[in-house]
Protein backbone atom coordinates (compact mmCIF):
# COMPACT_ATOMS: atom_id res chain seq x y z
CA UNK A 1 0.00 0.00 0.00
CA UNK A 2 1.50 3.37 -1.04
CA UNK A 3 1.31 6.66 0.85
CA UNK A 4 -1.67 7.96 -1.12
CA UNK A 5 -3.63 4.80 -0.36
CA UNK A 6 -2.70 5.09 3.33
CA UNK A 7 -4.03 8.65 3.46
CA UNK A 8 -7.23 7.57 1.74
CA UNK A 9 -7.46 4.75 4.31
CA UNK A 10 -7.60 7.25 7.20
CA UNK A 11 -10.50 9.12 5.61
CA UNK A 12 -9.09 11.58 3.08
CA UNK A 13 -10.68 11.70 -0.34
CA UNK A 14 -8.56 11.27 -3.48
CA UNK A 15 -8.95 14.97 -4.18
CA UNK A 16 -7.84 15.94 -0.68
CA UNK A 17 -4.76 13.74 -1.02
CA UNK A 18 -3.89 15.46 -4.32
CA UNK A 19 -4.27 18.92 -2.74
CA UNK A 20 -2.19 17.97 0.30
CA UNK A 21 0.58 16.51 -1.88
CA UNK A 22 0.53 19.63 -4.08
CA UNK A 23 0.99 21.86 -1.04
CA UNK A 24 3.86 19.71 0.25
CA UNK A 25 5.60 20.17 -3.09
CA UNK A 26 4.72 23.84 -3.66
CA UNK A 27 4.92 25.27 -0.19
CA UNK A 28 2.81 28.38 0.47
CA UNK A 29 0.45 28.61 -2.51
CA UNK A 30 -2.66 30.26 -3.88
CA UNK A 31 -5.66 28.27 -5.01
CA UNK A 32 -4.69 28.84 -8.64
CA UNK A 33 -1.32 27.20 -8.11
CA UNK A 34 -2.93 24.33 -6.17
CA UNK A 35 -5.50 23.68 -8.91
CA UNK A 36 -2.78 23.59 -11.56
CA UNK A 37 -0.50 21.22 -9.62
CA UNK A 38 -3.16 18.95 -8.09
CA UNK A 39 -5.35 18.93 -11.22
CA UNK A 40 -8.57 19.31 -9.24
CA UNK A 41 -11.78 21.20 -10.00
CA UNK A 42 -11.85 24.93 -9.21
CA UNK A 43 -15.37 24.51 -7.82
CA UNK A 44 -14.19 21.83 -5.36
CA UNK A 45 -10.80 23.13 -4.24
CA UNK A 46 -12.10 25.36 -1.40
CA UNK A 47 -14.22 22.49 -0.08
CA UNK A 48 -11.19 20.19 -0.07
CA UNK A 49 -9.00 22.80 1.60
CA UNK A 50 -11.66 23.42 4.24
CA UNK A 51 -11.83 19.71 5.13
CA UNK A 52 -8.04 19.49 5.30
CA UNK A 53 -7.96 22.51 7.63
CA UNK A 54 -10.60 20.89 9.86
CA UNK A 55 -8.25 17.90 10.15
CA UNK A 56 -5.32 20.16 11.03
CA UNK A 57 -3.42 19.23 7.88
CA UNK A 58 -3.57 22.64 6.14
CA UNK A 59 -3.41 26.26 7.31
CA UNK A 60 -3.41 29.63 5.54
CA UNK A 61 -2.05 33.15 5.80
CA UNK A 62 -3.23 36.34 4.08
CA UNK A 63 -0.68 38.36 2.14
CA UNK A 64 -1.79 41.50 0.32
CA UNK A 65 -5.44 40.42 0.52
CA UNK A 66 -4.67 37.01 -0.98
CA UNK A 67 -4.94 33.67 0.83
CA UNK A 68 -1.87 31.46 0.74
CA UNK A 69 -2.34 27.88 1.88
CA UNK A 70 0.33 25.72 3.47
CA UNK A 71 0.56 22.02 4.28
CA UNK A 72 1.06 21.22 7.95
CA UNK A 73 4.03 19.18 9.09
CA UNK A 74 3.45 15.56 7.97
CA UNK A 75 3.73 14.55 11.63
CA UNK A 76 0.32 16.16 12.07
CA UNK A 77 -1.09 13.20 10.15
CA UNK A 78 -0.14 10.94 13.08
CA UNK A 79 -1.70 13.43 15.49
CA UNK A 80 -4.90 13.35 13.41
CA UNK A 81 -4.93 9.53 13.42
CA UNK A 82 -4.40 9.50 17.20
CA UNK A 83 -7.36 11.85 17.69
CA UNK A 84 -9.55 9.67 15.47
CA UNK A 85 -8.44 6.57 17.39
CA UNK A 86 -9.36 8.23 20.68
CA UNK A 87 -12.78 9.21 19.32
CA UNK A 88 -13.38 5.65 18.12
CA UNK A 89 -12.42 4.25 21.53
CA UNK A 90 -14.86 6.64 23.20
CA UNK A 91 -17.61 5.60 20.78
CA UNK A 92 -16.79 1.94 21.42
CA UNK A 93 -17.18 2.50 25.17
CA UNK A 94 -20.50 4.28 24.65
CA UNK A 95 -21.76 1.55 22.32
CA UNK A 96 -20.90 -1.16 24.85
CA UNK A 97 -23.05 0.67 27.39
CA UNK A 98 -25.87 0.90 24.84
CA UNK A 99 -25.78 -2.79 23.82
CA UNK A 100 -28.31 -3.96 26.47
CA UNK A 101 -30.79 -1.35 25.24
CA UNK A 102 -30.26 -2.32 21.59
CA UNK A 103 -30.62 -6.03 22.36
CA UNK A 104 -33.81 -5.35 24.32
CA UNK A 105 -35.27 -3.52 21.32
CA UNK A 106 -34.33 -6.42 19.05
CA UNK A 107 -35.87 -8.93 21.43
CA UNK A 108 -39.11 -6.98 21.72
CA UNK A 109 -39.50 -6.60 17.96
CA UNK A 110 -42.27 -8.76 16.57
CA UNK A 111 -40.99 -11.31 14.11
CA UNK A 112 -43.05 -11.81 10.95
CA UNK A 113 -45.06 -15.02 10.85
CA UNK A 114 -43.96 -17.60 8.32
CA UNK A 115 -44.39 -21.28 7.52
CA UNK A 116 -42.15 -23.98 6.05
CA UNK A 117 -43.05 -27.45 4.84
CA UNK A 118 -40.69 -30.43 5.06
CA UNK A 119 -41.73 -33.42 2.98
CA UNK A 120 -40.66 -37.06 3.30
CA UNK A 121 -38.47 -38.69 5.93
CA UNK A 122 -35.45 -36.86 4.56
CA UNK A 123 -37.22 -33.53 4.96
CA UNK A 124 -38.28 -34.32 8.52
CA UNK A 125 -34.71 -35.32 9.41
CA UNK A 126 -33.57 -31.96 8.03
CA UNK A 127 -36.12 -30.20 10.24
CA UNK A 128 -34.84 -32.01 13.35
CA UNK A 129 -31.25 -31.12 12.49
CA UNK A 130 -32.16 -27.46 11.94
CA UNK A 131 -33.97 -27.43 15.28
CA UNK A 132 -30.87 -28.72 17.06
CA UNK A 133 -28.63 -26.20 15.28
CA UNK A 134 -30.81 -23.35 16.54
CA UNK A 135 -30.73 -24.50 20.15
CA UNK A 136 -27.94 -23.67 22.60
CA UNK A 137 -26.72 -25.40 25.74
CA UNK A 138 -29.37 -25.01 28.46
CA UNK A 139 -32.22 -24.37 26.01
CA UNK A 140 -35.36 -26.46 26.31
CA UNK A 141 -38.10 -27.45 23.90
CA UNK A 142 -41.34 -29.41 24.17
CA UNK A 143 -42.60 -32.42 22.23
CA UNK A 144 -45.88 -34.30 21.93
CA UNK A 145 -45.48 -37.78 20.41
CA UNK A 146 -48.43 -39.83 19.18
CA UNK A 147 -47.33 -41.79 16.09
CA UNK A 148 -45.74 -45.26 16.44
CA UNK A 149 -44.04 -44.81 13.03
CA UNK A 150 -41.38 -42.62 14.67
CA UNK A 151 -40.15 -45.59 16.67
CA UNK A 152 -39.79 -48.01 13.78
CA UNK A 153 -37.12 -48.84 11.20
CA UNK A 154 -34.59 -46.37 9.87
CA UNK A 155 -36.26 -43.36 11.47
CA UNK A 156 -35.95 -44.93 14.92
CA UNK A 157 -32.17 -45.13 14.44
CA UNK A 158 -32.14 -41.47 13.40
CA UNK A 159 -34.22 -40.40 16.43
CA UNK A 160 -31.97 -42.30 18.85
CA UNK A 161 -28.83 -40.71 17.36
CA UNK A 162 -30.54 -37.32 17.32
CA UNK A 163 -31.28 -37.50 21.06
CA UNK A 164 -27.69 -38.52 21.79
CA UNK A 165 -26.49 -35.42 19.94
CA UNK A 166 -29.09 -33.29 21.70
CA UNK A 167 -27.93 -34.52 25.12
CA UNK A 168 -24.27 -33.95 24.23
CA UNK A 169 -25.11 -30.38 23.25
CA UNK A 170 -26.86 -29.81 26.58
CA UNK A 171 -30.34 -29.18 25.14
CA UNK A 172 -33.26 -30.25 27.36
CA UNK A 173 -36.59 -31.64 26.22
CA UNK A 174 -39.92 -32.39 27.85
CA UNK A 175 -41.63 -35.23 26.00
CA UNK A 176 -45.31 -36.01 26.29
CA UNK A 177 -45.98 -39.38 24.68
CA UNK A 178 -49.31 -41.09 24.16
CA UNK A 179 -49.87 -44.26 26.17
CA UNK A 180 -50.08 -46.31 22.97
CA UNK A 181 -46.38 -45.67 22.31
CA UNK A 182 -45.23 -45.63 25.94
CA UNK A 183 -43.34 -48.91 25.67
CA UNK A 184 -41.60 -47.87 22.44
CA UNK A 185 -40.51 -44.56 24.01
CA UNK A 186 -39.25 -46.25 27.18
CA UNK A 187 -37.23 -48.78 25.21
CA UNK A 188 -35.69 -46.29 22.78
CA UNK A 189 -35.11 -42.75 24.10
CA UNK A 190 -36.68 -42.29 27.55
CA UNK A 191 -33.37 -42.85 29.33
CA UNK A 192 -31.48 -40.28 27.26
CA UNK A 193 -29.93 -37.52 29.39
CA UNK A 194 -31.78 -34.22 29.77
CA UNK A 195 -35.04 -35.82 28.63
CA UNK A 196 -38.12 -35.87 30.84
CA UNK A 197 -40.92 -38.12 29.64
CA UNK A 198 -44.54 -38.27 30.74
CA UNK A 199 -47.51 -40.07 29.24
CA UNK A 200 -51.12 -39.18 28.53
CA UNK A 201 -54.25 -40.95 27.30
CA UNK A 202 -56.26 -38.10 25.74
CA UNK A 203 -56.63 -37.98 21.98
CA UNK A 204 -54.22 -35.68 20.15
CA UNK A 205 -54.55 -34.58 16.51
CA UNK A 206 -50.85 -34.81 15.64
CA UNK A 207 -47.32 -34.95 16.94
CA UNK A 208 -45.97 -31.52 17.81
CA UNK A 209 -42.66 -29.83 18.58
CA UNK A 210 -42.52 -26.40 20.22
CA UNK A 211 -39.14 -24.66 20.21
CA UNK A 212 -38.27 -20.99 20.53
CA UNK A 213 -40.93 -19.21 18.40
CA UNK A 214 -41.61 -22.20 16.15
CA UNK A 215 -44.29 -24.87 16.21
CA UNK A 216 -43.89 -28.01 14.10
CA UNK A 217 -46.80 -30.35 13.47
CA UNK A 218 -46.44 -33.72 11.78
CA UNK A 219 -48.60 -35.70 9.40
CA UNK A 220 -47.47 -39.33 9.20
CA UNK A 221 -48.64 -40.93 5.95
CA UNK A 222 -47.12 -42.49 2.85
CA UNK A 223 -45.33 -39.16 2.44
CA UNK A 224 -44.63 -37.87 5.99
CA UNK A 225 -44.78 -34.10 6.30
CA UNK A 226 -43.73 -31.54 8.91
CA UNK A 227 -45.24 -28.05 8.84
CA UNK A 228 -43.28 -25.46 10.83
CA UNK A 229 -45.00 -22.19 11.72
CA UNK A 230 -42.84 -19.36 13.03
CA UNK A 231 -44.98 -17.15 15.25
CA UNK A 232 -44.37 -15.83 18.76
CA UNK A 233 -48.09 -15.73 19.46
CA UNK A 234 -48.82 -19.28 18.27
CA UNK A 235 -45.74 -20.71 20.01
CA UNK A 236 -46.79 -19.06 23.27
CA UNK A 237 -50.28 -20.59 23.07
CA UNK A 238 -48.91 -24.04 22.29
CA UNK A 239 -46.50 -23.79 25.23
CA UNK A 240 -49.38 -22.94 27.57
CA UNK A 241 -51.40 -25.88 26.25
CA UNK A 242 -48.39 -28.17 26.64
CA UNK A 243 -47.84 -27.12 30.27
CA UNK A 244 -51.49 -27.86 31.11
CA UNK A 245 -51.22 -31.29 29.53
CA UNK A 246 -47.85 -31.91 31.18
CA UNK A 247 -49.11 -31.07 34.65
CA UNK A 248 -52.03 -33.46 34.23
CA UNK A 249 -50.01 -36.37 32.83
CA UNK A 250 -48.24 -39.31 34.49
CA UNK A 251 -44.58 -40.21 34.69
N, C-alpha and C positions, 0 to 999 in steps of 0.2 A: 504494500500500500504506500503510495507516494504522499508527499506533504499536502498537496491539494486535496486528495481524498481524505486525509486525516482531518483537515479543517472542515470539510463537508460533513464528516462523521460526528463532529461536535456541535453541528447545528448551523453552520454557515451555508448560505446558498452558493451556487457556482459563480453567480455574479459578484457576490460579496468577496469571495476568494480572489477573483480577478482584480477587483478594486484594491483590496489589501495588498496583493502582490505588486500592483502598479505603484502604490504609494511607497512600498519598501524600496523599489527600484528608483523612483523619481525623487523621493524626499518631499519637501514641502511643495504642494502643487495645487493648481486651480482645477476646477471641474473639467475645463476644456482639455487640459493635459491628461487628466485621469481617463476621460472618455476615449481619447486617442490611443493611450497606451493599453488600457484594459479592454477596449473594443466592446463597450457596453452602451446601452441605449441612454440618450440624453434625458429622456423622460423618467428613467429609473435610477439614475445615478445618485440623486439626492436621497431617495428612499434607502438605497444600499448604504450610503455614507451614514445616514441617521441610525440604522440598525447596528452598524459597526461601532458608532460612538456610544450607543446604549450598552454595548458589550465591553467598552473600555479599550477597544482596539484601534480607534482613530480619534484624533482631536483636531482642532482648527485654530488658526489665529487670523486676525483681520489686519491687512496691510493696505493702506491707501484705499479703503472702502471695498476691498476685495478679500474674499475668504480663501485662505490657503490651508489645505488639509494635510495632515501628517499621520503616518502610521505609528502606533505606539510600539514600544520595545517588544520584540517577539516574546519575551518572558511574560508579558501580560496575558498571552494566550493560556499559559499554565495557571495564572491567577484566575482567569475566567473559568477554566475547567474546574478548578477547586471550588469556586463559588457554586457552579452548577451541581457539583457532586454533593456539596453541603445541602443545597436546596432539595435534591433528590432524597437524601437521607432523612431530612425533616418530613418530606411528603410520605416516605416509607413508614416512618414512625406514626404519622397521623392516620395512614391507611390501616395499619395494624390495629389501631384503636377503633377504627370504624368497621372492621371486619364482622364483629358480632351483629352489628346493626344490619349490614348488607346481607349476611346469611339469614337473619330473621326475616327480612323482606322476601328473600328467595323462597324460604320455607313456607311463608304465608301465601305466596302466589298460587292461584288456582291453576292446576295443570289441565290442559284440554283433554276431554274424554276421547278415547280412541279404542279400537278393537282390532285384534289380530286373530287369524284362524290358522291352526296347525293341523294338517291332514295326515292320516296314516300313522303307523307306529314310529316311523322315522321322524315325522313332524312333532309328535308328542315327546319323543326323547329330546329333540332340540329345545322344546319348551322347558323341560325339566332342567336341562343344562343352562339355559339362559337364566332361569330362576336362581340357580345356585350361584351363577356368576354375579348376579345383582346383590346377593346377600353378603353380609360381612360377619365376622366373628361376633357372637353374642346376639345376632338378630334371630327373630323367631317368626315362623309362619304357621298357618293352620290348614289342616287337611280333613276332608270328609271323604271316606272311602266306602263305596257300595258295590262295585263291580268285581266279581271273582276273576275276570279275565286278566286283571293286573297281576295276579299272583299265579300265573301259568306261563309255561314255555319260556321263550327268549326274553319276553318283557319282564318276567320275574327276575331273571339274572341281572337285567339292567337296573331294576328297582333296588335290588340288594346292593349292587355296586354303587348306585347313586347315594344310598343312605350311608354307606361307608365313607364316601367322599364328603357328604354333608357333615357327618360327625367329626371328621378330621379337620374340617374348616371351622368347626365350632358353632355351626348354625343349629338352632333348636327348632323342634317341631312338635306341635300338639296334634295327634291323630285321632279322629273319631271314626271308628270303623263299624259297619253294620254287623249285627250278630251273625248273619249268614256267612261272613268271611272271617269271623273271629279266629278260628283255628288256623287259617291260612296266614293271617297277620302274625299271630303268635309264633308260628313256626318259621317265618321268613325274616321279619324286620323288627318285631316288637322289642327285641333285646338290644337293638342298636343304641349306642350312646346318644344322649341328648334328645331322645324320643320318648314322649309320654303318650301312651295309648289308652283310650277308653272306648266303650262299646255301647251301642244304642239299638233299639228295636223298632223305632218309628220308621215310617216310609220316607225315603228321600228321593227327589227327582233325578239327581245325578251326583257324580263325584265332583268335589270342589276343592280348589286350592286358593287360599287368601294370603297374599304376601305384599307387603308395602301398600301401594295403592292399586294393586291389580287383583282381579278375581278371574280364575280359570275354571271353566265348567267343561265336563267331558261327556262325550256321546260315544259309547262303546258299541260298534256295529261292525259290519264287514269292512268298513273304512273308518276306523276310529278317528275322532276329531276333538280337538281342544279349542275352545273359544276363550280368548283372554281379553277382558274389558279393563281398560285403565281408567279409573275414576275414583277420586278420593271419597266422594259421597257414597257410591255403591260399595266400595271396600269397607267403609266404616259400618254400613248397615249389615253386611255379611259377617263382620267381626262380632257385632253385637249378637246376631243370631247364633253364631258359633258358640259364644260364651254361654248363652242360655242353654243350648243343647249339651255343652260340655259339663256344666254344673249339674245337669239332671241325668247324666249318664253314669255307667258303672265301670270300675277298673277291670 
